[in-house]
Amino acid sequence: SSLELVGSLAESTFNHVNIGTAVVGADGLSADGGLTTHDEIEARTNAAMIARAQRVIAACDSSKIGATTLAKMIDLGDLDILVTDSDIAPDQLAKTSIEIRVGLYSGEKRIDTIKTVFVGPRR
């Protein structure tokens, strides 16, 4: 069960506001498909929010990296930060074409940079 507002009312509202940071969940993240979800209405609403955002953060657990689902929200080149779990494997990263920076954070403060991995062509 989800408590989110989607559809034309939400999309219309996003046309009248400025968004500093958009945080979206995803069901898939791949080089070909971009950031995707199973629901086309949710994807359209998220795309409207993302279009007004200065920064885009996606939350996507490692099982969804490399997967493409029905509805595209954005291209990976438009994604600023990916938040995922520690189970992400190198072969999953190889299926994307994004820059991955692995770091240790406390809130918004970077405590340590663990490594930077460039996977595929940079946009």
Secondary structure, DSSP 4 states (H G I P E B T S, - for coil): ------SHHHHHHHTT--EEEEEEE-SEEETTTEEEES-HHHHHHHHHHHHTEEEEEEE--GGGBT---SEEEE-GGG--EEE--TT--HHHHTT--SEEEEEEEETTEEEEEEEEEE-S---
